[in-house]
Amino acid sequence: MSVVDALHNRNSHSKLIEPGPDRTQLEAIITAGLRAPDHGRLRPWQFIGVEKERRAALGKTFEQALLLTHPDASAAERDKARAAPLRAPLIVAGLVRPVEHPKVPRVEQVAAVACALFAMSLASESLGFGTMWRTGRYAQDASVIGDLGGRPGDEVVGFLYIGTRQGDTKPLPEVQIETYFNYY
């Protein structure tokens, strides 16, 4: 698959099952992410892989984070929080670890982590896997960030779910370039 084909056909896939990438494939995926644009080569990122039984542990962390902000959460909301990490065999949490720098603001460092996650998504696609990117309330939650090994000031830029696609891929709508692009 060419890079252009991967970019033109990239699509989130919500039903991801085993198998996920093996260690060699995962190394290729992570390496692709580490080649993302990074002004000043600050490497303002930390990537955390969550697989096997750790997915259920992360689900419990999500449920506890939900209860901290919504103590009256329904049983269905609690179940949804616990089940979220079980939607794929592998999750890569991409955290920004901002570095103080006079020329590289935090927003640029967040963008670097987002680019890295997108590169991992494209690498996953090229290896035959599907992905979906999630953020939501848990990406901003200090208890979730801490449970993932984050430090104060860190933030989850995205949770990249990776696995084998199950079912059909949703069709991509045509995009009219002129709607979003013009010359200065």
Residue frames as a rotation matrix with the C-alpha (Angstrom) as fourth column:
MET 1
0.587 0.810 0.000 0.00
0.810 -0.587 0.000 0.00
0.000 0.000 -1.000 0.00
SER 2
-0.297 -0.679 0.671 1.45
0.614 -0.674 -0.410 3.36
0.731 0.290 0.618 -0.99
VAL 3
-0.815 -0.037 -0.579 1.48
0.506 -0.533 -0.678 6.23
-0.283 -0.846 0.453 1.49
VAL 4
-0.828 0.537 -0.161 -0.99
-0.557 -0.753 0.351 8.15
0.067 0.380 0.923 -0.70
ASP 5
-0.286 0.742 -0.606 -3.34
-0.079 0.612 0.787 5.15
0.955 0.272 -0.117 -0.85
ALA 6
-0.451 0.066 -0.890 -3.14
0.832 0.391 -0.393 4.77
0.322 -0.918 -0.231 2.93
LEU 7
-0.913 0.077 -0.401 -3.92
0.124 -0.883 -0.453 8.45
-0.389 -0.464 0.796 3.43
HIS 8
-0.694 0.672 -0.260 -6.80
-0.632 -0.395 0.667 8.45
0.346 0.627 0.698 0.94
ASN 9
-0.046 0.694 -0.719 -8.38
-0.137 0.708 0.692 5.33
0.989 0.131 0.062 2.38
ARG 10
-0.919 -0.323 -0.225 -7.68
0.177 0.171 -0.969 5.72
0.352 -0.931 -0.100 6.10
ASN 11
-0.011 0.973 0.230 -10.86
-0.436 -0.212 0.875 5.24
0.900 -0.091 0.427 8.07
SER 12
-0.585 -0.114 0.803 -11.63
-0.806 0.185 -0.562 4.55
-0.084 -0.976 -0.200 11.72
HIS 13
-0.222 0.491 -0.843 -12.97
-0.227 0.814 0.534 1.08
0.948 0.310 -0.070 12.35
SER 14
-0.010 0.304 0.953 -15.00
-0.943 -0.319 0.092 0.57
0.332 -0.898 0.290 15.52
LYS 15
0.896 0.311 0.318 -14.98
-0.402 0.871 0.282 -3.24
-0.189 -0.381 0.905 15.59
LEU 16
0.115 -0.950 -0.291 -11.43
-0.794 0.088 -0.602 -4.46
0.597 0.300 -0.744 16.22
ILE 17
0.940 0.248 0.232 -10.62
-0.335 0.788 0.516 -8.01
-0.055 -0.564 0.824 17.30
GLU 18
0.086 -0.894 0.440 -7.64
-0.352 0.386 0.853 -10.33
-0.932 -0.228 -0.282 17.82
PRO 19
0.228 -0.829 -0.511 -5.09
0.968 0.134 0.214 -10.62
-0.109 -0.543 0.832 16.55
GLY 20
0.918 -0.154 -0.365 -3.38
-0.133 -0.988 0.080 -7.35
-0.373 -0.025 -0.928 17.21
PRO 21
0.577 -0.769 -0.276 0.12
-0.557 -0.122 -0.822 -6.62
0.598 0.628 -0.499 16.01
ASP 22
0.730 -0.480 -0.486 2.88
0.641 0.727 0.245 -8.98
0.236 -0.490 0.839 17.08
ARG 23
0.505 -0.566 -0.651 6.04
0.436 -0.484 0.759 -7.54
-0.745 -0.667 0.003 18.64
THR 24
-0.557 -0.736 0.385 7.82
0.698 -0.163 0.698 -7.04
-0.451 0.657 0.604 15.31
GLN 25
-0.110 0.616 0.780 4.79
0.799 -0.412 0.438 -5.29
0.591 0.672 -0.447 13.81
LEU 26
0.815 0.420 -0.398 4.34
0.579 -0.600 0.552 -3.17
-0.007 -0.681 -0.733 16.94
GLU 27
-0.003 -0.900 -0.436 7.98
0.574 -0.358 0.736 -2.12
-0.819 -0.248 0.518 16.77
ALA 28
-0.656 -0.187 0.731 7.43
0.748 -0.291 0.596 -0.98
0.101 0.938 0.331 13.16
ILE 29
0.355 0.881 0.311 4.29
0.737 -0.469 0.487 0.93
0.575 0.056 -0.816 14.20
ILE 30
0.738 -0.118 -0.664 6.00
0.513 -0.541 0.666 2.69
-0.438 -0.833 -0.339 17.11
THR 31
-0.359 -0.932 0.038 9.07
0.686 -0.236 0.688 3.47
-0.633 0.273 0.724 14.99
ALA 32
-0.293 0.350 0.890 6.80
0.805 -0.411 0.427 5.16
0.515 0.842 -0.161 12.44
GLY 33
0.762 0.639 -0.102 5.36
0.574 -0.594 0.564 7.30
0.300 -0.488 -0.820 15.22
LEU 34
0.444 -0.673 -0.591 8.78
0.540 -0.325 0.776 8.29
-0.715 -0.664 0.219 16.47
ARG 35
-0.577 -0.619 0.534 9.55
0.794 -0.269 0.546 9.76
-0.194 0.738 0.646 13.03
ALA 36
0.484 0.853 0.193 6.77
0.872 -0.488 -0.028 12.36
0.070 0.182 -0.981 13.35
PRO 37
0.067 -0.410 0.910 7.58
0.255 -0.875 -0.413 16.07
0.965 0.259 0.046 12.95
ASP 38
0.637 0.010 -0.771 9.09
0.769 0.046 0.637 17.31
0.042 -0.999 0.022 16.19
HIS 39
0.626 -0.365 0.690 10.34
-0.025 -0.893 -0.450 20.92
0.780 0.264 -0.568 16.28
GLY 40
0.256 -0.647 0.718 13.58
-0.912 -0.408 -0.043 21.05
0.320 -0.644 -0.695 18.24
ARG 41
-0.083 -0.217 -0.973 13.65
-0.087 0.974 -0.209 17.25
0.993 0.067 -0.100 18.57
LEU 42
-0.330 0.044 0.943 12.20
-0.891 -0.344 -0.296 17.64
0.311 -0.938 0.153 22.04
ARG 43
-0.628 0.203 -0.751 10.54
0.110 0.979 0.172 14.21
0.770 0.026 -0.637 21.96
PRO 44
-0.704 0.368 0.608 7.64
-0.695 -0.534 -0.482 15.53
0.147 -0.761 0.631 24.06
TRP 45
0.275 0.863 -0.424 5.88
-0.778 0.459 0.429 12.16
0.565 0.212 0.797 24.09
GLN 46
-0.765 -0.321 0.558 5.45
-0.552 0.773 -0.313 8.98
-0.331 -0.547 -0.769 26.01
PHE 47
-0.069 0.727 -0.683 3.54
-0.793 0.375 0.480 6.05
0.605 0.574 0.551 24.52
ILE 48
-0.570 0.002 0.821 1.95
-0.675 0.569 -0.470 3.43
-0.468 -0.822 -0.324 26.74
GLY 49
-0.545 0.367 -0.754 0.79
-0.453 0.627 0.633 0.08
0.705 0.687 -0.176 25.32
VAL 50
-0.386 0.529 0.756 -2.20
-0.781 0.249 -0.573 -1.53
-0.491 -0.812 0.317 26.99
GLU 51
-0.220 0.290 -0.932 -3.03
-0.690 0.628 0.358 -5.14
0.689 0.722 0.062 26.09
LYS 52
-0.531 0.059 -0.845 -4.29
0.285 0.952 -0.112 -8.43
0.798 -0.300 -0.523 27.51
GLU 53
0.086 0.620 -0.780 -5.55
0.951 0.182 0.250 -8.21
0.297 -0.763 -0.574 31.11
ARG 54
-0.739 -0.399 -0.542 -4.26
0.558 -0.814 -0.162 -4.64
-0.377 -0.423 0.824 31.48
ARG 55
-0.745 0.552 0.375 -7.18
0.043 -0.521 0.852 -3.52
0.666 0.651 0.365 29.28
ALA 56
0.252 0.854 -0.456 -9.61
0.597 0.233 0.767 -4.59
0.761 -0.466 -0.451 32.03
ALA 57
-0.137 -0.388 -0.911 -7.48
0.956 -0.292 -0.020 -2.77
-0.259 -0.874 0.411 34.61
LEU 58
-0.978 -0.188 0.091 -7.64
0.208 -0.918 0.336 0.38
0.020 0.348 0.937 32.47
GLY 59
-0.296 0.947 0.123 -11.41
0.225 -0.056 0.973 -0.07
0.928 0.315 -0.196 32.27
LYS 60
0.300 0.343 -0.890 -11.59
0.927 0.113 0.357 -0.06
0.223 -0.932 -0.285 36.07
THR 61
-0.640 -0.583 -0.500 -9.50
0.652 -0.757 0.049 3.11
-0.407 -0.294 0.865 36.08
PHE 62
-0.822 0.418 0.386 -11.96
0.067 -0.603 0.795 4.67
0.565 0.680 0.468 33.60
GLU 63
0.148 0.931 -0.334 -14.88
0.560 0.199 0.804 3.66
0.815 -0.306 -0.492 35.84
GLN 64
0.050 -0.193 -0.980 -13.22
0.974 -0.209 0.090 5.18
-0.222 -0.959 0.178 38.93
ALA 65
-0.923 -0.381 -0.055 -12.50
0.349 -0.889 0.295 8.39
-0.161 0.253 0.954 37.01
LEU 66
-0.446 0.850 0.281 -16.15
0.194 -0.215 0.957 8.52
0.874 0.482 -0.069 35.94
LEU 67
0.338 0.632 -0.697 -17.30
0.793 0.208 0.573 8.10
0.507 -0.746 -0.431 39.54
LEU 68
-0.482 -0.575 -0.661 -15.02
0.828 -0.546 -0.129 10.90
-0.287 -0.609 0.739 40.74
THR 69
-0.992 0.085 -0.089 -16.81
-0.111 -0.929 0.352 13.41
-0.053 0.360 0.932 38.51
HIS 70
-0.214 0.960 -0.180 -20.22
-0.745 -0.041 0.666 11.70
0.632 0.277 0.724 38.30
PRO 71
-0.879 -0.218 0.424 -20.79
-0.465 0.593 -0.657 9.78
-0.108 -0.775 -0.623 41.55
ASP 72
-0.068 0.942 0.329 -24.39
-0.445 0.267 -0.855 9.10
-0.893 -0.205 0.401 40.49
ALA 73
-0.539 -0.188 -0.821 -23.37
-0.842 0.162 0.515 7.44
0.037 0.969 -0.245 37.19
SER 74
0.557 0.827 0.076 -25.79
-0.820 0.562 -0.112 4.74
-0.135 0.000 0.991 36.11
ALA 75
0.290 -0.395 0.872 -24.87
-0.077 0.898 0.433 1.07
-0.954 -0.192 0.231 35.90
ALA 76
0.796 0.052 0.603 -24.90
0.572 0.261 -0.778 1.38
-0.197 0.964 0.178 32.09
GLU 77
0.831 -0.526 0.179 -22.46
-0.407 -0.796 -0.447 4.31
0.378 0.299 -0.876 32.19
ARG 78
0.305 -0.723 0.620 -20.18
-0.773 0.192 0.605 2.39
-0.556 -0.664 -0.500 34.54
ASP 79
0.464 -0.072 0.883 -20.33
0.315 0.945 -0.088 -0.69
-0.828 0.319 0.462 32.31
LYS 80
0.941 -0.086 0.326 -19.50
0.289 -0.293 -0.912 1.43
0.174 0.952 -0.251 29.25
ALA 81
0.610 -0.757 0.234 -16.47
-0.787 -0.613 0.069 2.94
0.091 -0.226 -0.970 31.02
ARG 82
0.175 -0.542 0.822 -15.17
-0.474 0.686 0.553 -0.50
-0.863 -0.486 -0.137 32.04
ALA 83
0.526 0.139 0.839 -15.75
0.486 0.761 -0.430 -1.95
-0.698 0.634 0.333 28.55
ALA 84
0.886 -0.097 -0.452 -14.14
-0.367 -0.743 -0.559 0.89
-0.282 0.662 -0.695 26.58
PRO 85
-0.021 -0.986 -0.163 -10.59
-0.921 -0.045 0.387 -0.53
-0.389 0.158 -0.908 26.62
LEU 86
-0.251 -0.028 0.968 -11.86
-0.014 1.000 0.025 -3.97
-0.968 -0.007 -0.251 25.56
ARG 87
0.714 0.643 -0.278 -12.78
-0.223 -0.168 -0.960 -2.71
-0.664 0.748 0.023 22.06
ALA 88
0.678 -0.563 -0.473 -9.40
-0.516 0.094 -0.851 -3.69
0.523 0.821 -0.227 20.60
PRO 89
0.764 -0.419 -0.490 -6.56
0.554 0.816 0.165 -6.07
0.331 -0.398 0.856 21.45
LEU 90
-0.303 -0.904 -0.301 -4.10
0.953 -0.291 -0.087 -3.18
-0.009 -0.313 0.950 21.79
ILE 91
0.900 0.415 0.132 -4.39
0.411 -0.910 0.054 0.44
0.143 0.005 -0.990 22.86
VAL 92
-0.318 -0.948 0.027 -1.53
0.896 -0.310 -0.318 2.89
0.310 -0.077 0.948 22.53
ALA 93
0.775 0.472 -0.421 -2.02
0.601 -0.757 0.257 5.89
-0.198 -0.452 -0.870 24.80
GLY 94
-0.055 -0.781 0.622 -0.08
0.790 -0.415 -0.452 8.89
0.611 0.466 0.640 23.50
LEU 95
0.646 0.214 -0.733 0.85
0.699 -0.552 0.455 11.32
-0.307 -0.806 -0.506 26.25
VAL 96
0.427 -0.556 0.713 2.38
0.165 -0.728 -0.666 14.73
0.889 0.402 -0.218 25.77
ARG 97
0.444 -0.452 -0.774 5.16
0.860 -0.025 0.509 15.43
-0.249 -0.892 0.377 28.25
PRO 98
0.908 -0.004 0.418 5.67
0.211 -0.860 -0.465 19.12
0.362 0.510 -0.780 27.61
VAL 99
0.041 -0.966 -0.255 9.21
0.997 0.023 0.071 20.42
-0.062 -0.257 0.964 27.61
GLU 100
0.667 0.111 -0.737 9.94
0.223 -0.973 0.056 24.04
-0.711 -0.202 -0.674 28.49
HIS 101
-0.269 -0.738 0.619 11.42
0.908 0.021 0.419 25.64
-0.322 0.674 0.664 25.40
PRO 102
-0.391 0.085 -0.916 11.62
0.073 -0.990 -0.122 29.29
-0.917 -0.114 0.381 24.32
LYS 103
-0.697 0.056 -0.715 10.77
-0.678 -0.376 0.631 28.52
-0.233 0.925 0.300 20.67
VAL 104
-0.720 0.441 -0.536 8.49
-0.010 0.766 0.643 25.48
0.694 0.468 -0.547 20.89
PRO 105
-0.438 0.616 0.655 5.18
-0.890 -0.398 -0.222 26.18
0.124 -0.680 0.722 22.65
ARG 106
-0.572 0.295 0.766 3.06
-0.306 0.789 -0.533 23.45
-0.761 -0.539 -0.361 24.25
VAL 107
0.491 0.856 -0.164 0.57
-0.480 0.110 -0.870 23.51
-0.727 0.506 0.465 21.38
GLU 108
0.271 -0.483 -0.833 3.34
-0.912 0.147 -0.383 22.51
0.307 0.863 -0.401 18.96
GLN 109
-0.778 -0.574 0.257 4.35
-0.629 0.711 -0.316 19.68
-0.001 -0.407 -0.913 21.26
VAL 110
-0.124 0.834 0.537 0.77
-0.296 0.486 -0.823 18.42
-0.947 -0.261 0.187 21.44
ALA 111
0.652 0.338 -0.679 0.68
-0.716 -0.018 -0.698 18.54
-0.248 0.941 0.230 17.64
ALA 112
-0.327 -0.849 -0.414 3.87
-0.899 0.415 -0.142 16.43
0.292 0.325 -0.899 17.53
VAL 113
-0.758 0.113 0.643 2.23
-0.295 0.819 -0.492 13.73
-0.582 -0.563 -0.587 19.65
ALA 114
0.348 0.937 -0.006 -0.89
-0.349 0.123 -0.929 13.87
-0.870 0.326 0.370 17.46
CYS 115
0.369 -0.306 -0.877 1.28
-0.921 0.006 -0.390 13.48
0.124 0.952 -0.280 14.35
ALA 116
-0.720 -0.686 0.104 3.03
-0.693 0.704 -0.153 10.51
0.032 -0.182 -0.983 15.95
LEU 117
-0.383 0.665 0.641 -0.28
-0.159 0.636 -0.755 8.81
-0.910 -0.391 -0.138 16.72
PHE 118
0.625 0.606 -0.493 -1.48
-0.562 -0.089 -0.822 9.45
-0.542 0.791 0.285 13.17
ALA 119
-0.097 -0.744 -0.661 1.75
-0.956 0.254 -0.146 7.96
0.276 0.618 -0.736 11.80
MET 120
-0.829 -0.155 0.538 1.14
-0.388 0.851 -0.354 4.90
-0.403 -0.502 -0.765 13.99
SER 121
0.169 0.968 0.188 -2.38
-0.274 0.230 -0.934 4.68
-0.947 0.106 0.304 12.60
LEU 122
0.581 -0.001 -0.814 -1.08
-0.812 -0.077 -0.579 4.76
-0.062 0.997 -0.045 9.01
ALA 123
-0.546 -0.821 -0.168 1.63
-0.816 0.566 -0.118 2.20
0.192 0.073 -0.979 9.81
SER 124
-0.532 0.450 0.717 -1.03
-0.261 0.718 -0.645 -0.05
-0.805 -0.531 -0.265 11.34
GLU 125
0.567 0.765 -0.306 -3.15
-0.476 0.001 -0.879 0.31
-0.672 0.644 0.365 8.19
SER 126
0.217 -0.550 -0.806 -0.18
-0.951 0.065 -0.301 -0.56
0.218 0.833 -0.509 5.99
LEU 127
-0.836 -0.530 0.144 0.31
-0.548 0.794 -0.263 -3.77
0.025 -0.299 -0.954 8.01
GLY 128
-0.597 0.667 -0.445 -3.35
0.070 0.596 0.800 -4.75
0.799 0.447 -0.403 7.55
PHE 129
-0.603 0.379 -0.702 -4.76
0.792 0.183 -0.582 -3.62
-0.092 -0.907 -0.411 10.89
GLY 130
0.206 0.718 0.665 -7.63
0.508 -0.660 0.554 -1.28
0.836 0.224 -0.500 11.61
THR 131
-0.793 -0.446 -0.415 -7.50
0.589 -0.388 -0.709 1.58
0.155 -0.807 0.570 14.08
MET 132
0.450 0.775 0.443 -9.69
0.539 -0.631 0.557 4.07
0.712 -0.012 -0.702 15.84
TRP 133
-0.725 -0.662 0.191 -8.61
0.331 -0.578 -0.746 7.14
0.604 -0.478 0.638 17.76
ARG 134
0.451 0.864 -0.223 -10.43
0.632 -0.133 0.763 8.09
0.630 -0.485 -0.606 20.95
THR 135
-0.705 -0.534 0.467 -10.06
-0.027 -0.637 -0.770 10.90
0.709 -0.556 0.435 23.43
GLY 136
0.322 0.928 -0.190 -12.99
0.262 0.106 0.959 11.90
0.910 -0.358 -0.209 25.61
ARG 137
0.806 0.168 0.568 -13.15
-0.412 -0.531 0.741 12.63
0.426 -0.831 -0.359 29.31
TYR 138
0.898 -0.440 -0.026 -10.52
0.341 0.656 0.673 10.07
-0.279 -0.613 0.739 30.27
ALA 139
0.291 -0.819 0.495 -7.80
0.783 -0.094 -0.615 11.73
0.550 0.567 0.613 28.20
GLN 140
0.027 -0.215 0.976 -7.99
-0.188 -0.960 -0.207 14.80
0.982 -0.178 -0.066 30.44
ASP 141
0.880 0.465 0.101 -8.47
-0.194 0.157 0.968 12.99
0.434 -0.871 0.228 33.75
ALA 142
0.129 -0.899 0.419 -5.52
-0.920 -0.266 -0.287 13.29
0.370 -0.348 -0.861 36.15
SER 143
0.208 -0.039 0.977 -6.23
-0.668 0.725 0.171 9.90
-0.715 -0.688 0.124 37.77
VAL 144
0.943 0.112 0.314 -6.20
0.151 0.696 -0.702 8.15
-0.297 0.709 0.639 34.37
ILE 145
0.664 -0.747 0.044 -3.03
-0.366 -0.376 -0.851 9.99
0.652 0.549 -0.523 33.34
GLY 146
0.056 -0.637 0.769 -1.40
-0.998 -0.015 0.061 9.06
-0.027 -0.771 -0.637 36.64
ASP 147
0.539 0.212 0.815 -2.45
-0.328 0.944 -0.029 5.42
-0.776 -0.251 0.579 36.33
LEU 148
0.972 -0.183 0.148 -0.81
0.206 0.354 -0.912 5.34
0.114 0.917 0.381 32.90
GLY 149
0.213 -0.951 -0.222 2.43
0.952 0.150 0.267 6.60
-0.220 -0.269 0.938 34.43
GLY 150
0.230 -0.062 0.971 1.93
0.526 -0.831 -0.177 10.23
0.818 0.552 -0.159 33.50
ARG 151
-0.586 -0.495 -0.641 3.22
0.810 -0.379 -0.448 13.11
-0.021 -0.782 0.623 35.54
PRO 152
0.271 0.645 -0.714 1.60
0.534 -0.718 -0.446 16.42
-0.801 -0.260 -0.540 36.52
GLY 153
-0.073 -0.229 -0.971 1.31
-0.552 -0.801 0.231 18.51
-0.831 0.553 -0.068 33.36
ASP 154
-0.969 -0.208 0.132 1.07
-0.030 0.629 0.777 15.46
-0.245 0.749 -0.616 31.08
GLU 155
-0.026 0.976 -0.215 -2.02
-0.725 -0.167 -0.669 14.92
-0.689 0.138 0.712 28.99
VAL 156
-0.341 0.021 0.940 -3.34
0.473 0.868 0.152 12.07
-0.812 0.496 -0.306 26.87
VAL 157
-0.644 0.074 -0.762 -3.50
-0.607 -0.656 0.449 13.37
-0.466 0.751 0.467 23.30
GLY 158
0.181 0.761 -0.623 -5.23
-0.941 0.318 0.115 10.20
0.286 0.565 0.774 22.15
PHE 159
-0.115 -0.100 0.988 -5.92
-0.398 0.916 0.046 6.54
-0.910 -0.388 -0.145 22.71
LEU 160
-0.181 0.001 -0.984 -5.16
-0.975 0.132 0.179 4.65
0.130 0.991 -0.023 19.50
TYR 161
0.296 0.390 0.872 -7.04
-0.456 0.860 -0.230 1.34
-0.839 -0.330 0.432 19.38
ILE 162
-0.265 -0.494 -0.828 -5.40
-0.963 0.172 0.206 -1.23
0.040 0.852 -0.522 17.07
GLY 163
-0.273 0.141 0.952 -6.61
-0.260 0.942 -0.214 -4.64
-0.926 -0.306 -0.220 15.93
THR 164
-0.946 0.034 0.323 -7.98
0.300 0.472 0.829 -6.76
-0.124 0.881 -0.457 13.13
ARG 165
-0.652 0.742 -0.154 -11.06
-0.758 -0.635 0.149 -5.31
0.013 0.214 0.977 11.47
GLN 166
-0.761 0.559 0.330 -14.32
0.459 0.823 -0.334 -7.15
-0.458 -0.103 -0.883 12.03
GLY 167
0.312 0.950 0.034 -17.13
0.637 -0.182 -0.749 -6.50
-0.705 0.255 -0.662 9.59
ASP 168
0.331 -0.074 0.941 -17.36
0.877 -0.344 -0.336 -4.01
0.349 0.936 -0.049 6.78
THR 169
-0.690 -0.555 -0.466 -15.59
0.643 -0.765 -0.041 -0.68
-0.333 -0.328 0.884 6.79
LYS 170
0.340 0.847 -0.408 -17.96
0.506 -0.531 -0.680 2.28
-0.793 0.025 -0.609 6.67
PRO 171
0.296 -0.218 0.930 -17.87
0.924 -0.183 -0.337 4.14
0.243 0.959 0.148 3.36
LEU 172
-0.491 -0.524 -0.696 -15.93
0.618 -0.773 0.146 7.39
-0.614 -0.358 0.703 3.22
PRO 173
0.662 0.741 -0.117 -17.84
0.461 -0.525 -0.715 10.41
-0.591 0.419 -0.689 1.92
GLU 174
0.137 -0.571 0.809 -16.43
0.905 -0.260 -0.336 12.27
0.402 0.779 0.482 -1.05
VAL 175
0.215 -0.157 -0.964 -14.72
0.595 -0.761 0.257 15.50
-0.774 -0.629 -0.070 -0.07
GLN 176
0.766 0.055 0.641 -14.74
0.569 -0.522 -0.636 18.54
0.299 0.851 -0.431 -2.31
ILE 177
-0.164 -0.953 -0.256 -11.25
0.985 -0.146 -0.089 19.99
0.047 -0.266 0.963 -2.13
GLU 178
-0.446 -0.010 0.895 -12.50
0.346 -0.924 0.162 23.48
0.825 0.382 0.416 -3.07
THR 179
0.665 0.747 0.021 -14.54
0.232 -0.233 0.945 23.59
0.710 -0.623 -0.328 0.13
TYR 180
0.884 -0.328 -0.331 -11.41
0.370 0.061 0.927 23.44
-0.284 -0.943 0.175 2.28
PHE 181
-0.125 -0.991 0.036 -8.58
0.730 -0.068 0.680 24.71
-0.672 0.111 0.732 0.08
ASN 182
0.909 0.244 0.337 -7.92
0.414 -0.616 -0.670 27.91
0.044 0.749 -0.661 -1.81
TYR 183
-0.054 -0.973 0.224 -4.91
0.921 -0.135 -0.367 29.97
0.387 0.186 0.903 -2.79
TYR 184
0.156 -0.017 -0.988 -3.83
0.680 -0.723 0.120 33.16
-0.717 -0.690 -0.101 -1.02
